């Protein structure tokens, strides 16, 4: 098969027009820095890395890379590296700890970007483009002078880069099957090993600067190899597999020397692998377990009988994707493990007792967060919903207090009852569920609330009724909380409902709610009669809607990138502001009606009366899906499609 032409693109200090526009905007306005950050993309290869100081950690979240401690409360200790246009897929830390390489995914048949960062200054040194679709894995050589990278399933190429210039030194079509991982051989500046589907290969750079392949003989063995680990003596290479066994390779003879543990499988794919200084192999499997296996002497591979499983421990429900060998700052025998579920654990191994212990360092949503809510008039806790169910957090520390998760369904909307006695949630299975905010006990369930996900919720001021909006059927329905009976069904939207804003309670003469639809309409409903009062129409998909606190105006945002002020009585647009260069996903207004906050990939704070932007906050690695201002205006919380949570000060 003819090899596709090699097209290499290398740039130094590049910036897109959009990023330049964002930077100019930030220079002209107050720049907001997050006070706290929660988030970790656990499915990224080497998505969690430790710098040599043992206290600074590098983690991926969407298209952003975050430097800081795992538990964040000080904004000065958080640094964001933003140089990718799409989700980060892999990272590699140089042996000196001074450089970081990050690769991303992109659309099919388009080059995926690799960025090299100077971690001391946080500056992007250069970026390169060669691999099509995505960058699968990368590794630095011992002296940081070279970087090896492999492409994803649509690319299957191996590339060797010069770090100083960002130029490619050599490329090779690595295999007909997909490659999964690449590693430099210890002590060698140009020797490489790659592993993929049914193939293990050693590579060397010859005198003419071509990568020459030396296949490793595995006989009739057929495996999908997932990770590589090479001992410092260059005698043994350990290769984990998707079938749950570990293949041992004699690097001197380029032959398979055995398998472990004792020729048996662990029963789940081994997705992460490392070798600690004591000679213990630490393995992470797809069922969320970590295992310790005693390897033979580094002098050379032994028979498979020399390998024995010493200890195992279940950490989480998702795959263990990253294992960092023990660090001096974490204590003797302690390792840090990152999981696909978004959690990070400190794992200790007692060699004498052959026992593993684990402590959870941080937790996060593993995927998109769909909603956020504060209890009425209470700012010390907030709740989020999305991938991984419902989580309740302490506002000041962003410490998780409660987690509610249901198998086979995802939480798509959330609110609190006004008396604070219930967390009311909507789910992808069309049900509405109520939980106790302290115990997490299920209080009620409404079956078949909507034909599809429940995309929006609101609760009346007396906590007696729930208003729900369907994300697929476009129906707005009113439910009795105590009996879970249907009170009314309003069927006028021609597409799904994205947001509900309710105005009722003491002093409100005409209680009403507004439903924002994907059909280009916002309908104002009279809550006394459950009939349409007026309709707001625009050439957009409305994403969010709020009432001004005095009830005189309604504010909307949507895919037209505009912030629209509407007269609440006539339904006429009275002011339209260009809010962004991309679609706006959410908005919130403070209790005084003085400040409005909108969100796309960044959040912007607006002076409501003047209609001017006064502050910008960036750092999210994916689109912001929801944000809320704390009832006491002490902070604002934003969440995104990568599962990250950020806490900001209100300017």
C-alpha positions, 0 to 999 in steps of 0.5 A: 500500500502506498504511504501517504505523503508526509506533510509536516508543519512546524510553528514557533509561538503561533496564535490563531485569530480567535486567540489573538482577539481573546488576548486583546479583549483580556488586556482591555478588561479586568482579567479574572483568575479562578480561586479554585479548580476541580477537574481531571480528564482521566481518559488522557494518556499520562493525563496526570504528571508530577514535576520534580518538586513533588508538589506541582502537578500537571493535569489535562482538562479538555483542551487546557492543561493545568499546573498546580496542586491537586487541592486548590484554594489559592488562585496564585498557585493555578496556571493554565496552558492554553494552546490546543484547539481541541481535546488533549489526548496525551502528554509527556514530561521531559526527564528533567521536568522542564519541558512538557509535550501535549498532543490533541485530537482533531477532525478526520484528515486534519493534522493534530497539533503537538505543543511543547511548553517551557514549564518554568515560564509557562510559555509555549515554545513551539508546536508541530503538526504531522499526525492526522486525526489525533496524537496517540502517545509521546515520549522524551529521550533522556537528554530532552533533545528529542521527542517521539510521537505516534498517530492514532488509528487513522495515522499509524505513523511514528515520528522523531522530532528535534525539540529545539527547532520543532523540526521532524528528524524522521518518520516511518509507517510503523505498522498496518495495525494501530499503535498504542504507545511509544517509549525511548530506551533508557540511556539511548538518545535514539532507540525506541520501542512501540507497541500496538495491535499484535506487534512489538517493535524496536527502532533505531536511527541509522546513519542516513537518519532513517528509522529502522524497524526491528520486530520483536518475535512473539511467536503465535501470540496475538495481543493488543499491547496497551502500555510499555515499561522498560527497566533501567538496565535495558534488559527487560521490557514489560508489555501490558495487554488488553487481555489482562496479562503481562508479556516480558521481552528480552531486549538483548535477544529481541524475544519474548521471555515469558508472561505473568502473573505466572502465565495467567490473566488479571481478567481486565485490560491493563491500561497503565504500568510502571516500575518502581525503584524496588523492582515492583511492577504497579499495574492499573486495570480497566475495572478500577483496580491497582495491582502490585507484582514482584518482578525479577532482578534487573539483571535479565528476564527470568521465567514466568514463575519468577513473577507473582502477584503481591497485592490488589485493591479496587480504587474506583469504577473506572479504569486506572489510566495513570500511575506515578511512581512514589514521590518523596513528598507523598511518603515512603511507598506511596504512588499516585493513581489517576482514574478514568472516573476523574478521581485521583488516589494516593496508594501505599504498599506495605511490602511486609504485610503485602497489603495496599492502602488507598486515600482519595486525593480529589474527585471530579466529574468524568464527563460533561456537567449539565447543571449547577445549583445553589440552595435558596439564600445559602452560599456555603454549598452547591450541587452539580449534575452530569456524567457520574450523577449528582455531587454536592460540594463545599463552596470554599474548598470545593471539597466533595460532600456527597455523591449520588449515582444511578447505573445506566442513566445520567443526571441532566438537570438539577435544582433545590427546593426553595426550603432546602429540603430536597435536591430535585434532579432530572435524568436522561431516562425521563424521570424526575427524582428527589433526594435528601441533601444531607443523606442522599436518600431518595425521597420520590421519583416521577416516572415518565416525566418526559419522553427523553431527558429532563433538560430543565427544572425549577421549583416554586417558592412554596416548594409545592410544585416542580416545573420541568422541561423536556430536552427532546419532546419540548413539553413544559410540565408542572408537578405536585411535589407531595403526590408527584401528580401531573398538574398541567402540561403546556405543549407549544414548543416545536423542539427541546427546552433548554432552560426555565426561569421562574418568577414567583413568591412574595411581592410578585403579582403575576407569577410566571415562568419563561421556557427557552426553546431550541425552536427559536422561541421563549414562551412566557407562561402565566403560572396561575392558569398555565397558559401562554402569556406572550412569546419572544421570537428570534432567529436563534436556538435559545440556550438560557434565559433569566428574569431581571430581579425587578421583573421588568425585563427578561434576558436571553442568550443563544447561538446567535452570539447575542445578549438580548434584553426583552420587555417582560410585558410586551415581549419586545426586544429593547436592547441587543448586545454582541456578546461573543464571537461564538455561541453563548451557552449560559447566563446568570444575573446577580441578586441586585440586577447590576451584573450579568455573566455570560459564558461560551468557552470563557465567562464575561461579566457585564455592567447590566445598565451600561451593557459593557463588558468589564471582566473576562475569565478564561481557562476552561478547556471546553465549552462552559455549560452552566454557571451560577452566582452565589446568593451572597455574591461571594463567588460564581461557579462555572462548569464545562463539557470536560467535567471541570468546575471553577470558582471565581471572585465576582469583580 
